[in-house]
Amino acid sequence: MARVLPFVREAGTGPGVVCLHCNASSSSQWRDLLEALAPRFRVLAPDAYGAGKSVDWPSDRVIRLQDEADFIEPVLAAAGDPFFLVAHSYGAAVALRVALANPNRVRGMVLYEPTLFSLIDTVSAPPNAADGIRHAVQAAGQALDAGDPALAAEHFIDYWMGPRAWEKTPEPRKAPIAASVVNVRRWAHALFTEPSALAAFRTLDMPIVYMQGKATTPSALGVARLLTGVLPRVEVVEFDGLGHMGPVTHPHVVNPVIARFLDQQTVG
């Protein structure tokens, strides 16, 4: 049986860069970055399972982050070894899973608020910093059970972007987001059950820029405190006024920092 491939946006030539999007989004969130990097890099941005133009998760088995990494393996191979990873939120959690499994293939990473909530639960049992997203997922799941995907999307988006964010979302964008949020329990399972121990991330001996917004959520900050304390070659970049969705809401602020890091790593 032929392997099902993810949809991928591609631009440019040069060192390979793979960009991984957040949940309730798609590779389209990286359009501006692709355009900016294309003169110097070969940039590939896949759609994850159930996002954009990619297929949905095809199995009854509950998904893990490694399954997400396996799905994009053809894209990683196309980028050429070693490649860079640029990733946001759930995509950044997948990127860390890729790096743990293939440390010699990853040249460096730019991560915007990876959502590895399993690390919070491992260090401190609930109640803890992950309770906010845990409750948002529960509320979204209950809305889905009641046949109301729009309400599910509201719970999810308002957690990450603030009260009434869903209400202010342009109408043309609401339908694809609501369609994507039907996967919210699947996403949560992958993030809360990831088996990688915090100590494992000490082995990632590669340059990493860890980005976070100063106006982000407690769950994102909880993960950040743990990961930035163990990643051996990490540079933390904080953005005033930005929240968890910074790469989507403020690409003109985030993308230049990404480009600068990539250029620094390829000089000479």
TITOR-600266 format. One line per field, with one value per residue (C-alpha): residue number from 1; x negated, z negated, y; residue in three letters. Coordinates in steps of 0.05 Angstrom, whole numbers, plus 5000, padded with zeros to 4 digits. Layout:
! TITOR-600266
resi c(NUM_...)
xx c(X_...)
zz c(Z_...)
yy c(Y_...)
resn c(ALA_...)
//
This chain:
! TITOR-600266
resi c(1_2_3_4_5_6_7_8_9_10_11_12_13_14_15_16_17_18_19_20_21_22_23_24_25_26_27_28_29_30_31_32_33_34_35_36_37_38_39_40_41_42_43_44_45_46_47_48_49_50_51_52_53_54_55_56_57_58_59_60_61_62_63_64_65_66_67_68_69_70_71_72_73_74_75_76_77_78_79_80_81_82_83_84_85_86_87_88_89_90_91_92_93_94_95_96_97_98_99_100_101_102_103_104_105_106_107_108_109_110_111_112_113_114_115_116_117_118_119_120_121_122_123_124_125_126_127_128_129_130_131_132_133_134_135_136_137_138_139_140_141_142_143_144_145_146_147_148_149_150_151_152_153_154_155_156_157_158_159_160_161_162_163_164_165_166_167_168_169_170_171_172_173_174_175_176_177_178_179_180_181_182_183_184_185_186_187_188_189_190_191_192_193_194_195_196_197_198_199_200_201_202_203_204_205_206_207_208_209_210_211_212_213_214_215_216_217_218_219_220_221_222_223_224_225_226_227_228_229_230_231_232_233_234_235_236_237_238_239_240_241_242_243_244_245_246_247_248_249_250_251_252_253_254_255_256_257_258_259_260_261_262_263_264_265_266_267_268)
xx c(5000_4972_4950_4996_4956_4970_4986_4925_4910_4840_4798_4726_4659_4603_4598_4662_4712_4775_4831_4884_4949_4992_5060_5122_5076_5038_4975_5006_4985_4913_4926_4891_4832_4826_4823_4771_4726_4732_4673_4625_4658_4699_4761_4813_4877_4921_4993_5000_5052_5122_5096_5099_5095_5066_5106_5136_5105_5124_5124_5169_5107_5097_5042_4974_4924_4880_4937_4937_4862_4867_4919_4873_4811_4814_4811_4751_4716_4730_4699_4633_4589_4576_4637_4665_4732_4776_4839_4896_4937_4959_4912_4855_4872_4867_4801_4772_4795_4760_4696_4695_4701_4653_4605_4551_4600_4622_4575_4613_4683_4727_4785_4843_4875_4874_4934_4904_4952_4930_4867_4909_4949_4886_4853_4915_4981_5045_5066_5009_4993_5025_5094_5117_5108_5132_5198_5203_5196_5248_5297_5283_5293_5360_5381_5363_5403_5462_5453_5427_5358_5362_5368_5310_5268_5288_5263_5198_5183_5203_5156_5097_5114_5155_5229_5273_5218_5264_5319_5270_5244_5263_5322_5285_5233_5281_5304_5235_5215_5279_5268_5197_5215_5254_5185_5174_5176_5127_5079_5085_5071_5007_4982_5002_4977_4911_4863_4799_4769_4746_4674_4675_4674_4605_4578_4600_4532_4552_4566_4638_4676_4735_4786_4843_4892_4894_4970_4976_5013_4991_4987_4939_4897_4896_4866_4817_4790_4774_4746_4703_4673_4646_4633_4557_4550_4613_4624_4689_4724_4784_4832_4867_4942_4945_4983_4981_5003_4947_4923_4994_5015_4948_4905_4872_4843_4827_4802_4742_4716_4723_4687_4631_4618_4617_4570_4523_4520_4503_4450_4383)
zz c(5000_5021_4966_4957_4961_4927_4968_4968_4989_5016_5037_5050_5054_5004_4934_4915_4867_4846_4815_4771_4755_4693_4682_4713_4768_4829_4868_4894_4829_4856_4923_4906_4876_4938_4981_4936_4933_5004_5032_4984_4961_4986_4942_4935_4894_4888_4866_4805_4801_4807_4825_4889_4949_4913_4896_4828_4779_4813_4752_4693_4650_4609_4640_4610_4627_4659_4708_4727_4737_4779_4824_4842_4850_4927_4918_4872_4922_4978_4937_4936_4875_4833_4835_4791_4756_4745_4706_4666_4608_4625_4684_4637_4594_4657_4674_4606_4617_4685_4654_4598_4649_4700_4664_4717_4772_4740_4750_4705_4683_4673_4626_4609_4544_4553_4516_4484_4426_4405_4376_4329_4304_4295_4251_4213_4209_4222_4202_4238_4294_4347_4315_4360_4425_4392_4375_4443_4477_4431_4447_4521_4519_4485_4538_4592_4557_4559_4634_4629_4662_4662_4587_4582_4625_4580_4517_4551_4586_4526_4482_4527_4551_4495_4479_4539_4588_4624_4628_4661_4711_4783_4806_4866_4818_4768_4809_4822_4749_4723_4771_4745_4672_4677_4665_4599_4556_4603_4597_4521_4517_4557_4515_4446_4457_4492_4456_4465_4397_4383_4376_4447_4474_4443_4501_4555_4567_4622_4625_4605_4602_4554_4567_4522_4515_4450_4453_4462_4421_4356_4391_4443_4390_4349_4406_4421_4350_4354_4424_4421_4357_4390_4464_4466_4522_4516_4528_4500_4538_4506_4544_4508_4518_4556_4536_4555_4626_4640_4705_4733_4704_4710_4764_4780_4709_4703_4773_4774_4711_4744_4806_4766_4729_4793_4827_4768_4770_4844_4848_4873)
yy c(5000_5068_5115_5175_5239_5305_5366_5412_5483_5492_5551_5570_5535_5527_5495_5459_5489_5452_5494_5461_5497_5500_5467_5497_5523_5498_5509_5573_5607_5606_5639_5704_5666_5623_5685_5718_5657_5631_5672_5636_5571_5513_5518_5463_5471_5410_5406_5360_5305_5334_5404_5443_5396_5335_5273_5260_5211_5144_5098_5081_5080_5143_5185_5201_5255_5202_5187_5261_5258_5195_5229_5286_5242_5248_5324_5319_5273_5323_5379_5342_5327_5366_5411_5466_5462_5523_5506_5534_5504_5433_5435_5454_5393_5350_5384_5365_5294_5294_5322_5270_5214_5244_5291_5285_5306_5371_5430_5477_5496_5556_5538_5584_5558_5482_5452_5390_5390_5320_5352_5395_5335_5293_5345_5365_5327_5367_5418_5453_5502_5457_5461_5518_5480_5416_5450_5483_5416_5386_5442_5437_5362_5370_5420_5370_5316_5364_5374_5445_5450_5526_5528_5478_5525_5583_5547_5529_5595_5638_5599_5612_5682_5712_5724_5739_5723_5673_5726_5774_5721_5739_5697_5665_5637_5607_5547_5516_5528_5495_5437_5428_5432_5367_5337_5373_5310_5276_5334_5335_5260_5266_5325_5299_5228_5241_5193_5234_5252_5323_5299_5272_5343_5354_5312_5361_5392_5440_5514_5528_5594_5587_5641_5661_5718_5756_5756_5681_5629_5595_5528_5554_5588_5524_5485_5541_5542_5468_5464_5526_5500_5437_5451_5459_5510_5551_5625_5652_5707_5741_5786_5844_5844_5778_5717_5644_5658_5707_5675_5680_5748_5784_5749_5816_5814_5740_5724_5771_5738_5670_5693_5724_5660_5618_5668_5667_5591_5589_5643_5620)
resn c(MET_ALA_ARG_VAL_LEU_PRO_PHE_VAL_ARG_GLU_ALA_GLY_THR_GLY_PRO_GLY_VAL_VAL_CYS_LEU_HIS_CYS_ASN_ALA_SER_SER_SER_SER_GLN_TRP_ARG_ASP_LEU_LEU_GLU_ALA_LEU_ALA_PRO_ARG_PHE_ARG_VAL_LEU_ALA_PRO_ASP_ALA_TYR_GLY_ALA_GLY_LYS_SER_VAL_ASP_TRP_PRO_SER_ASP_ARG_VAL_ILE_ARG_LEU_GLN_ASP_GLU_ALA_ASP_PHE_ILE_GLU_PRO_VAL_LEU_ALA_ALA_ALA_GLY_ASP_PRO_PHE_PHE_LEU_VAL_ALA_HIS_SER_TYR_GLY_ALA_ALA_VAL_ALA_LEU_ARG_VAL_ALA_LEU_ALA_ASN_PRO_ASN_ARG_VAL_ARG_GLY_MET_VAL_LEU_TYR_GLU_PRO_THR_LEU_PHE_SER_LEU_ILE_ASP_THR_VAL_SER_ALA_PRO_PRO_ASN_ALA_ALA_ASP_GLY_ILE_ARG_HIS_ALA_VAL_GLN_ALA_ALA_GLY_GLN_ALA_LEU_ASP_ALA_GLY_ASP_PRO_ALA_LEU_ALA_ALA_GLU_HIS_PHE_ILE_ASP_TYR_TRP_MET_GLY_PRO_ARG_ALA_TRP_GLU_LYS_THR_PRO_GLU_PRO_ARG_LYS_ALA_PRO_ILE_ALA_ALA_SER_VAL_VAL_ASN_VAL_ARG_ARG_TRP_ALA_HIS_ALA_LEU_PHE_THR_GLU_PRO_SER_ALA_LEU_ALA_ALA_PHE_ARG_THR_LEU_ASP_MET_PRO_ILE_VAL_TYR_MET_GLN_GLY_LYS_ALA_THR_THR_PRO_SER_ALA_LEU_GLY_VAL_ALA_ARG_LEU_LEU_THR_GLY_VAL_LEU_PRO_ARG_VAL_GLU_VAL_VAL_GLU_PHE_ASP_GLY_LEU_GLY_HIS_MET_GLY_PRO_VAL_THR_HIS_PRO_HIS_VAL_VAL_ASN_PRO_VAL_ILE_ALA_ARG_PHE_LEU_ASP_GLN_GLN_THR_VAL_GLY)
//
